[in-house]
Amino acid sequence: MQEGQIKYFLGTNSSDGFSSLFNELYDPFDDSAAYIIKGGPGTGKSVLLKKVARKAQKKGIECEMIYCASDPKSLDAVILPEMKMCVVDGTSPHIIEPKFAGCVEQIINLGDYWDAKKLKQNSDEIKKLYVENSSYYQRSQRYLSASSLLLCDSKKMVSQYTDYEKLINYSIRLAWRELGCATADKKAKKRYLSAITPDGVLTFEETLNNLCENVIMIDDSIGNISERILSLLSEYAQGCGYSVVICPSPVFSTGIDQVIIPELSLAFIRAQTIENILPARRIHARRFIDSQGLKNHKNRIKFNKKAGNELQDEAISLLKGAKSTHDELEKYYIDAMNFEAVEERAGKLIKEMGL
Protein backbone atom coordinates (compact mmCIF):
# COMPACT_ATOMS: atom_id res chain seq x y z
CA MET A 1 0.00 0.00 0.00
CA GLN A 2 1.70 3.21 -1.15
CA GLU A 3 -0.69 5.87 -2.35
CA GLY A 4 1.00 9.03 -1.07
CA GLN A 5 4.35 10.53 -0.27
CA ILE A 6 6.88 8.55 1.76
CA LYS A 7 8.81 10.86 4.06
CA TYR A 8 11.62 10.09 6.48
CA PHE A 9 14.63 11.68 8.15
CA LEU A 10 18.12 10.19 7.88
CA GLY A 11 19.48 12.32 10.69
CA THR A 12 18.35 13.92 13.92
CA ASN A 13 19.68 16.25 16.56
CA SER A 14 20.35 14.08 19.59
CA SER A 15 22.18 13.71 22.90
CA ASP A 16 25.18 12.47 20.87
CA GLY A 17 25.15 15.47 18.52
CA PHE A 18 23.96 14.91 14.96
CA SER A 19 22.91 11.26 14.73
CA SER A 20 23.17 10.06 11.13
CA LEU A 21 21.82 7.17 9.08
CA PHE A 22 23.17 8.56 5.82
CA ASN A 23 25.24 5.39 5.35
CA GLU A 24 21.85 3.76 4.61
CA LEU A 25 21.36 5.87 1.46
CA TYR A 26 22.75 3.45 -1.09
CA ASP A 27 24.91 0.37 -1.50
CA PRO A 28 27.95 1.22 -3.65
CA PHE A 29 28.44 -2.48 -4.45
CA ASP A 30 24.87 -2.94 -5.73
CA ASP A 31 25.00 -1.13 -9.09
CA SER A 32 23.64 2.00 -7.43
CA ALA A 33 24.08 5.55 -8.68
CA ALA A 34 24.45 8.45 -6.26
CA TYR A 35 24.54 12.15 -7.06
CA ILE A 36 26.16 14.15 -4.27
CA ILE A 37 25.41 17.88 -4.15
CA LYS A 38 28.02 20.21 -2.66
CA GLY A 39 27.43 23.86 -1.86
CA GLY A 40 26.83 26.37 0.92
CA PRO A 41 23.59 27.37 2.65
CA GLY A 42 21.01 28.90 0.32
CA THR A 43 22.69 27.71 -2.87
CA GLY A 44 19.66 25.76 -4.13
CA LYS A 45 20.39 22.21 -2.96
CA SER A 46 16.93 21.59 -1.51
CA VAL A 47 15.21 23.20 -4.50
CA LEU A 48 17.14 20.92 -6.84
CA LEU A 49 16.16 17.87 -4.76
CA LYS A 50 12.49 18.88 -4.84
CA LYS A 51 12.63 19.15 -8.66
CA VAL A 52 13.97 15.60 -8.87
CA ALA A 53 11.28 14.33 -6.47
CA ARG A 54 8.45 16.02 -8.38
CA LYS A 55 9.70 14.61 -11.69
CA ALA A 56 9.91 11.08 -10.27
CA GLN A 57 6.46 11.31 -8.67
CA LYS A 58 4.89 12.55 -11.91
CA LYS A 59 6.24 9.44 -13.62
CA GLY A 60 4.86 7.20 -10.86
CA ILE A 61 8.33 6.16 -9.69
CA GLU A 62 8.67 5.06 -6.06
CA CYS A 63 10.26 7.94 -4.20
CA GLU A 64 11.48 8.38 -0.63
CA MET A 65 11.83 12.00 0.42
CA ILE A 66 14.41 12.58 3.15
CA TYR A 67 13.87 15.77 5.12
CA CYS A 68 16.33 17.89 7.06
CA ALA A 69 16.12 17.75 10.87
CA SER A 70 17.67 21.22 11.11
CA ASP A 71 15.10 22.70 8.71
CA PRO A 72 12.10 20.38 8.24
CA LYS A 73 10.90 22.34 5.20
CA SER A 74 14.06 21.42 3.31
CA LEU A 75 15.07 18.15 1.69
CA ASP A 76 18.34 16.38 2.44
CA ALA A 77 17.96 13.58 -0.12
CA VAL A 78 15.70 11.84 -2.61
CA ILE A 79 15.90 8.05 -2.94
CA LEU A 80 14.50 6.16 -5.93
CA PRO A 81 14.72 2.50 -4.76
CA GLU A 82 13.37 0.94 -7.98
CA MET A 83 16.01 2.77 -10.03
CA LYS A 84 18.76 2.24 -7.44
CA MET A 85 19.43 5.97 -7.51
CA CYS A 86 19.66 8.75 -4.97
CA VAL A 87 20.47 12.44 -4.90
CA VAL A 88 21.79 13.81 -1.62
CA ASP A 89 22.97 17.03 -0.03
CA GLY A 90 26.50 15.98 0.89
CA THR A 91 27.41 18.97 3.07
CA SER A 92 27.78 19.31 6.85
CA PRO A 93 26.57 17.89 9.19
CA HIS A 94 26.03 14.80 6.99
CA ILE A 95 29.13 15.09 4.85
CA ILE A 96 29.03 12.47 2.08
CA GLU A 97 32.21 11.64 0.20
CA PRO A 98 32.35 9.29 -2.81
CA LYS A 99 33.59 5.75 -2.31
CA PHE A 100 33.94 5.06 -6.04
CA ALA A 101 34.04 8.54 -7.57
CA GLY A 102 32.84 8.67 -11.14
CA CYS A 103 31.80 5.00 -11.17
CA VAL A 104 29.06 5.10 -8.54
CA GLU A 105 28.99 8.69 -7.32
CA GLN A 106 28.88 11.90 -9.30
CA ILE A 107 29.60 15.27 -7.66
CA ILE A 108 27.37 18.26 -8.39
CA ASN A 109 29.24 21.34 -7.20
CA LEU A 110 26.92 24.34 -6.82
CA GLY A 111 29.97 26.33 -5.76
CA ASP A 112 30.67 26.64 -9.48
CA TYR A 113 27.74 29.05 -9.68
CA TRP A 114 28.49 31.54 -6.91
CA ASP A 115 30.35 34.83 -7.01
CA ALA A 116 33.32 34.22 -4.72
CA LYS A 117 34.18 37.93 -4.65
CA LYS A 118 30.80 38.79 -3.14
CA LEU A 119 31.22 36.13 -0.48
CA LYS A 120 34.73 37.33 0.38
CA GLN A 121 33.41 40.87 0.83
CA ASN A 122 31.20 39.55 3.62
CA SER A 123 33.76 37.11 4.96
CA ASP A 124 33.81 38.41 8.56
CA GLU A 125 30.04 38.33 8.98
CA ILE A 126 29.77 34.89 7.35
CA LYS A 127 32.45 33.46 9.67
CA LYS A 128 30.73 35.00 12.69
CA LEU A 129 27.40 33.41 11.74
CA TYR A 130 29.00 30.01 11.17
CA VAL A 131 30.58 30.13 14.65
CA GLU A 132 27.30 31.31 16.22
CA ASN A 133 25.39 28.53 14.46
CA SER A 134 27.83 25.90 15.74
CA SER A 135 27.53 27.27 19.29
CA TYR A 136 23.75 26.88 19.24
CA TYR A 137 24.08 23.23 18.21
CA GLN A 138 26.68 22.49 20.89
CA ARG A 139 24.51 23.98 23.62
CA SER A 140 21.45 22.16 22.33
CA GLN A 141 23.32 18.87 22.45
CA ARG A 142 24.21 19.43 26.11
CA TYR A 143 20.55 19.93 27.02
CA LEU A 144 19.52 16.85 25.01
CA SER A 145 22.26 14.85 26.74
CA ALA A 146 21.01 15.91 30.18
CA SER A 147 17.43 15.08 29.18
CA SER A 148 18.46 11.65 27.89
CA LEU A 149 20.31 10.84 31.13
CA LEU A 150 17.18 11.52 33.19
CA LEU A 151 14.92 9.48 30.92
CA CYS A 152 17.46 6.63 30.86
CA ASP A 153 17.44 6.68 34.67
CA SER A 154 13.69 5.97 34.53
CA LYS A 155 14.26 3.16 32.04
CA LYS A 156 16.75 1.52 34.42
CA MET A 157 14.24 1.66 37.26
CA VAL A 158 11.48 0.11 35.14
CA SER A 159 13.91 -2.58 33.96
CA GLN A 160 14.30 -3.85 37.54
CA TYR A 161 10.58 -4.64 37.69
CA THR A 162 10.10 -6.07 34.19
CA ASP A 163 9.32 -9.74 33.61
CA TYR A 164 11.51 -10.28 30.54
CA GLU A 165 10.70 -13.97 30.22
CA LYS A 166 7.00 -13.13 29.94
CA LEU A 167 7.81 -10.31 27.52
CA ILE A 168 9.92 -12.52 25.23
CA ASN A 169 7.37 -15.33 25.17
CA TYR A 170 4.60 -12.86 24.35
CA SER A 171 6.72 -11.29 21.57
CA ILE A 172 7.33 -14.70 19.99
CA ARG A 173 3.61 -15.49 20.00
CA LEU A 174 2.82 -12.04 18.57
CA ALA A 175 5.42 -12.47 15.81
CA TRP A 176 4.13 -15.94 14.90
CA ARG A 177 0.54 -14.72 14.76
CA GLU A 178 1.21 -11.54 12.75
CA LEU A 179 4.19 -12.53 10.60
CA GLY A 180 4.07 -16.29 10.11
CA CYS A 181 6.95 -18.74 10.10
CA ALA A 182 10.57 -17.68 9.62
CA THR A 183 11.99 -18.82 6.27
CA ALA A 184 14.84 -16.62 4.99
CA ASP A 185 16.97 -13.69 6.05
CA LYS A 186 16.54 -10.29 4.44
CA LYS A 187 18.34 -7.06 5.21
CA ALA A 188 16.41 -4.28 6.90
CA LYS A 189 16.86 -0.59 6.25
CA LYS A 190 16.89 2.14 8.86
CA ARG A 191 15.02 5.44 8.66
CA TYR A 192 14.05 8.01 11.25
CA LEU A 193 10.28 8.47 11.19
CA SER A 194 10.74 11.10 13.93
CA ALA A 195 13.43 13.71 14.53
CA ILE A 196 14.20 16.46 17.03
CA THR A 197 13.95 19.69 15.02
CA PRO A 198 13.60 23.45 15.58
CA ASP A 199 9.83 22.86 15.23
CA GLY A 200 9.82 20.26 18.02
CA VAL A 201 9.82 16.47 17.77
CA LEU A 202 8.31 15.85 14.34
CA THR A 203 6.93 12.51 13.14
CA PHE A 204 5.89 11.75 9.57
CA GLU A 205 2.62 10.04 10.44
CA GLU A 206 1.50 10.30 6.80
CA THR A 207 4.23 7.78 5.90
CA LEU A 208 2.53 5.24 8.16
CA ASN A 209 -0.86 6.08 6.66
CA ASN A 210 0.52 5.64 3.14
CA LEU A 211 2.35 2.38 3.83
CA CYS A 212 0.21 0.60 6.41
CA GLU A 213 -3.43 -0.36 6.80
CA ASN A 214 -2.81 -1.97 10.19
CA VAL A 215 -0.92 -0.44 13.09
CA ILE A 216 -0.28 -2.23 16.37
CA MET A 217 0.61 0.17 19.18
CA ILE A 218 2.62 -0.58 22.31
CA ASP A 219 1.50 1.78 25.06
CA ASP A 220 4.75 2.39 26.92
CA SER A 221 5.42 5.76 28.55
CA ILE A 222 9.01 4.90 29.49
CA GLY A 223 10.15 2.92 26.45
CA ASN A 224 11.75 -0.23 27.89
CA ILE A 225 9.03 -2.67 26.92
CA SER A 226 8.35 -1.30 23.45
CA GLU A 227 12.10 -1.19 22.69
CA ARG A 228 12.52 -4.89 23.48
CA ILE A 229 9.35 -6.01 21.68
CA LEU A 230 10.12 -3.93 18.58
CA SER A 231 13.68 -5.26 18.45
CA LEU A 232 12.47 -8.87 18.61
CA LEU A 233 9.76 -8.28 16.00
CA SER A 234 12.18 -6.62 13.59
CA GLU A 235 14.61 -9.55 13.83
CA TYR A 236 11.81 -12.07 13.33
CA ALA A 237 10.37 -10.17 10.34
CA GLN A 238 13.79 -10.10 8.66
CA GLY A 239 14.07 -13.85 9.24
CA CYS A 240 10.74 -14.26 7.47
CA GLY A 241 12.21 -12.55 4.42
CA TYR A 242 10.29 -9.29 4.71
CA SER A 243 11.78 -5.90 3.81
CA VAL A 244 11.64 -4.19 7.17
CA VAL A 245 12.00 -0.48 7.92
CA ILE A 246 13.45 0.00 11.40
CA CYS A 247 12.90 3.49 12.81
CA PRO A 248 15.30 4.32 15.66
CA SER A 249 14.34 6.65 18.48
CA PRO A 250 15.64 10.23 18.18
CA VAL A 251 15.70 10.40 22.01
CA PHE A 252 17.41 7.12 22.97
CA SER A 253 20.47 6.20 20.90
CA THR A 254 19.81 2.44 21.23
CA GLY A 255 16.02 2.56 21.12
CA ILE A 256 13.50 1.72 18.38
CA ASP A 257 10.24 3.67 18.05
CA GLN A 258 8.63 2.03 15.00
CA VAL A 259 8.96 -1.09 12.83
CA ILE A 260 7.29 -0.92 9.42
CA ILE A 261 6.65 -3.93 7.16
CA PRO A 262 5.30 -2.48 3.89
CA GLU A 263 4.74 -5.91 2.29
CA LEU A 264 2.21 -6.73 5.01
CA SER A 265 0.87 -3.17 5.20
CA LEU A 266 1.67 -3.47 8.90
CA ALA A 267 3.51 -1.39 11.50
CA PHE A 268 4.37 -1.88 15.15
CA ILE A 269 4.94 1.38 16.99
CA ARG A 270 5.44 2.89 20.43
CA ALA A 271 2.14 4.69 21.03
CA GLN A 272 3.76 7.76 22.62
CA THR A 273 5.51 8.65 19.34
CA ILE A 274 2.27 8.97 17.33
CA GLU A 275 -0.75 11.22 17.83
CA ASN A 276 -3.21 10.75 14.98
CA ILE A 277 -3.13 7.06 14.06
CA LEU A 278 -5.95 4.72 15.06
CA PRO A 279 -4.46 1.35 16.05
CA ALA A 280 -5.79 -2.01 15.00
CA ARG A 281 -4.61 -3.19 18.39
CA ARG A 282 -3.04 -1.79 21.55
CA ILE A 283 -0.57 -3.64 23.78
CA HIS A 284 -0.14 -2.26 27.31
CA ALA A 285 3.41 -2.36 28.67
CA ARG A 286 2.15 -2.60 32.26
CA ARG A 287 1.23 -6.26 31.72
CA PHE A 288 4.97 -7.07 31.86
CA ILE A 289 5.79 -4.85 34.87
CA ASP A 290 5.54 -5.37 38.62
CA SER A 291 3.54 -2.19 39.18
CA GLN A 292 3.48 -2.64 42.96
CA GLY A 293 7.27 -2.75 43.18
CA LEU A 294 7.65 0.22 40.85
CA LYS A 295 5.36 2.37 43.04
CA ASN A 296 8.31 3.16 45.32
CA HIS A 297 9.96 5.03 42.42
CA LYS A 298 6.85 6.86 41.20
CA ASN A 299 7.98 10.33 42.30
CA ARG A 300 11.45 9.92 40.84
CA ILE A 301 10.06 8.79 37.48
CA LYS A 302 7.62 11.71 37.50
CA PHE A 303 10.47 14.15 38.23
CA ASN A 304 12.66 12.66 35.49
CA LYS A 305 9.88 12.99 32.93
CA LYS A 306 9.09 16.62 33.83
CA ALA A 307 12.72 17.74 34.00
CA GLY A 308 13.66 15.73 30.90
CA ASN A 309 10.87 17.32 28.86
CA GLU A 310 11.85 20.81 30.05
CA LEU A 311 15.47 20.21 29.06
CA GLN A 312 14.34 18.93 25.66
CA ASP A 313 12.19 22.06 25.20
CA GLU A 314 15.22 24.25 25.93
CA ALA A 315 17.28 22.25 23.41
CA ILE A 316 14.59 22.82 20.79
CA SER A 317 14.63 26.55 21.58
CA LEU A 318 18.38 26.57 20.89
CA LEU A 319 17.79 24.72 17.61
CA LYS A 320 15.46 27.57 16.64
CA GLY A 321 18.37 29.94 17.30
CA ALA A 322 20.59 27.81 15.06
CA LYS A 323 17.96 27.90 12.33
CA SER A 324 17.76 31.69 12.61
CA THR A 325 21.52 32.11 12.14
CA HIS A 326 21.41 29.66 9.23
CA ASP A 327 18.71 31.80 7.60
CA GLU A 328 21.00 34.83 7.95
CA LEU A 329 23.85 32.88 6.37
CA GLU A 330 21.62 31.91 3.45
CA LYS A 331 21.01 35.56 2.58
CA TYR A 332 24.69 36.09 1.78
CA TYR A 333 24.87 33.01 -0.42
CA ILE A 334 21.56 33.71 -2.16
CA ASP A 335 22.85 37.16 -3.08
CA ALA A 336 26.00 35.60 -4.57
CA MET A 337 24.35 32.80 -6.58
CA ASN A 338 23.62 32.47 -10.28
CA PHE A 339 20.33 30.58 -9.94
CA GLU A 340 19.73 30.44 -13.69
CA ALA A 341 22.85 28.28 -13.96
CA VAL A 342 21.66 26.15 -11.03
CA GLU A 343 18.30 25.68 -12.77
CA GLU A 344 20.10 24.60 -15.93
CA ARG A 345 22.21 22.12 -13.96
CA ALA A 346 19.06 20.69 -12.34
CA GLY A 347 17.54 20.08 -15.76
CA LYS A 348 20.72 18.36 -16.91
CA LEU A 349 20.72 16.14 -13.78
CA ILE A 350 17.12 15.08 -14.37
CA LYS A 351 18.03 14.01 -17.91
CA GLU A 352 21.14 12.16 -16.67
CA MET A 353 18.90 10.22 -14.27
CA GLY A 354 16.54 9.24 -17.05
CA LEU A 355 13.61 11.13 -15.56
ChimeraX attribute file (.defattr): number of C-alpha atoms within 10 A of each C-alpha:
attribute: neighborCount
match mode: 1-to-1
recipient: residues
	/A:1	13
	/A:2	14
	/A:3	9
	/A:4	14
	/A:5	16
	/A:6	19
	/A:7	22
	/A:8	25
	/A:9	28
	/A:10	26
	/A:11	26
	/A:12	24
	/A:13	25
	/A:14	27
	/A:15	23
	/A:16	15
	/A:17	17
	/A:18	18
	/A:19	17
	/A:20	17
	/A:21	17
	/A:22	20
	/A:23	11
	/A:24	12
	/A:25	23
	/A:26	19
	/A:27	14
	/A:28	16
	/A:29	9
	/A:30	9
	/A:31	12
	/A:32	17
	/A:33	21
	/A:34	24
	/A:35	22
	/A:36	22
	/A:37	25
	/A:38	22
	/A:39	20
	/A:40	19
	/A:41	19
	/A:42	20
	/A:43	25
	/A:44	22
	/A:45	28
	/A:46	22
	/A:47	16
	/A:48	23
	/A:49	24
	/A:50	18
	/A:51	16
	/A:52	24
	/A:53	24
	/A:54	13
	/A:55	13
	/A:56	20
	/A:57	17
	/A:58	9
	/A:59	9
	/A:60	9
	/A:61	16
	/A:62	17
	/A:63	23
	/A:64	20
	/A:65	20
	/A:66	26
	/A:67	23
	/A:68	21
	/A:69	28
	/A:70	24
	/A:71	18
	/A:72	17
	/A:73	10
	/A:74	16
	/A:75	24
	/A:76	28
	/A:77	30
	/A:78	26
	/A:79	23
	/A:80	20
	/A:81	15
	/A:82	9
	/A:83	15
	/A:84	16
	/A:85	21
	/A:86	23
	/A:87	27
	/A:88	27
	/A:89	24
	/A:90	22
	/A:91	17
	/A:92	12
	/A:93	13
	/A:94	18
	/A:95	12
	/A:96	16
	/A:97	13
	/A:98	16
	/A:99	11
	/A:100	11
	/A:101	11
	/A:102	12
	/A:103	13
	/A:104	19
	/A:105	20
	/A:106	16
	/A:107	17
	/A:108	20
	/A:109	15
	/A:110	20
	/A:111	17
	/A:112	14
	/A:113	17
	/A:114	21
	/A:115	14
	/A:116	13
	/A:117	10
	/A:118	14
	/A:119	17
	/A:120	11
	/A:121	11
	/A:122	12
	/A:123	12
	/A:124	10
	/A:125	15
	/A:126	20
	/A:127	12
	/A:128	12
	/A:129	18
	/A:130	15
	/A:131	12
	/A:132	15
	/A:133	20
	/A:134	14
	/A:135	15
	/A:136	19
	/A:137	23
	/A:138	17
	/A:139	16
	/A:140	27
	/A:141	23
	/A:142	18
	/A:143	22
	/A:144	27
	/A:145	21
	/A:146	17
	/A:147	25
	/A:148	23
	/A:149	16
	/A:150	20
	/A:151	22
	/A:152	19
	/A:153	14
	/A:154	22
	/A:155	17
	/A:156	12
	/A:157	17
	/A:158	21
	/A:159	17
	/A:160	13
	/A:161	15
	/A:162	21
	/A:163	14
	/A:164	15
	/A:165	10
	/A:166	12
	/A:167	18
	/A:168	15
	/A:169	11
	/A:170	14
	/A:171	19
	/A:172	15
	/A:173	12
	/A:174	14
	/A:175	20
	/A:176	15
	/A:177	10
	/A:178	13
	/A:179	17
	/A:180	13
	/A:181	14
	/A:182	15
	/A:183	13
	/A:184	12
	/A:185	15
	/A:186	15
	/A:187	13
	/A:188	18
	/A:189	13
	/A:190	19
	/A:191	24
	/A:192	27
	/A:193	28
	/A:194	26
	/A:195	29
	/A:196	24
	/A:197	22
	/A:198	23
	/A:199	16
	/A:200	16
	/A:201	18
	/A:202	17
	/A:203	19
	/A:204	17
	/A:205	18
	/A:206	16
	/A:207	19
	/A:208	25
	/A:209	22
	/A:210	17
	/A:211	22
	/A:212	20
	/A:213	15
	/A:214	18
	/A:215	22
	/A:216	20
	/A:217	24
	/A:218	25
	/A:219	19
	/A:220	19
	/A:221	17
	/A:222	21
	/A:223	24
	/A:224	20
	/A:225	26
	/A:226	27
	/A:227	22
	/A:228	16
	/A:229	23
	/A:230	23
	/A:231	17
	/A:232	15
	/A:233	21
	/A:234	24
	/A:235	17
	/A:236	23
	/A:237	28
	/A:238	20
	/A:239	17
	/A:240	17
	/A:241	16
	/A:242	22
	/A:243	20
	/A:244	22
	/A:245	21
	/A:246	22
	/A:247	23
	/A:248	22
	/A:249	24
	/A:250	22
	/A:251	25
	/A:252	19
	/A:253	13
	/A:254	9
	/A:255	18
	/A:256	25
	/A:257	27
	/A:258	30
	/A:259	26
	/A:260	23
	/A:261	21
	/A:262	19
	/A:263	12
	/A:264	16
	/A:265	17
	/A:266	21
	/A:267	23
	/A:268	24
	/A:269	27
	/A:270	27
	/A:271	23
	/A:272	14
	/A:273	20
	/A:274	18
	/A:275	9
	/A:276	9
	/A:277	15
	/A:278	13
	/A:279	17
	/A:280	12
	/A:281	11
	/A:282	16
	/A:283	15
	/A:284	15
	/A:285	20
	/A:286	13
	/A:287	13
	/A:288	17
	/A:289	20
	/A:290	15
	/A:291	14
	/A:292	8
	/A:293	13
	/A:294	16
	/A:295	11
	/A:296	10
	/A:297	12
	/A:298	14
	/A:299	10
	/A:300	15
	/A:301	21
	/A:302	12
	/A:303	14
	/A:304	20
	/A:305	18
	/A:306	15
	/A:307	16
	/A:308	22
	/A:309	17
	/A:310	15
	/A:311	21
	/A:312	27
	/A:313	19
	/A:314	17
	/A:315	31
	/A:316	24
	/A:317	18
	/A:318	22
	/A:319	28
	/A:320	21
	/A:321	19
	/A:322	24
	/A:323	20
	/A:324	15
	/A:325	20
	/A:326	20
	/A:327	15
	/A:328	16
	/A:329	21
	/A:330	18
	/A:331	14
	/A:332	21
	/A:333	24
	/A:334	16
	/A:335	15
	/A:336	18
	/A:337	22
	/A:338	18
	/A:339	16
	/A:340	10
	/A:341	14
	/A:342	22
	/A:343	15
	/A:344	10
	/A:345	17
	/A:346	20
	/A:347	15
	/A:348	11
	/A:349	17
	/A:350	16
	/A:351	10
	/A:352	9
	/A:353	16
	/A:354	8
	/A:355	15
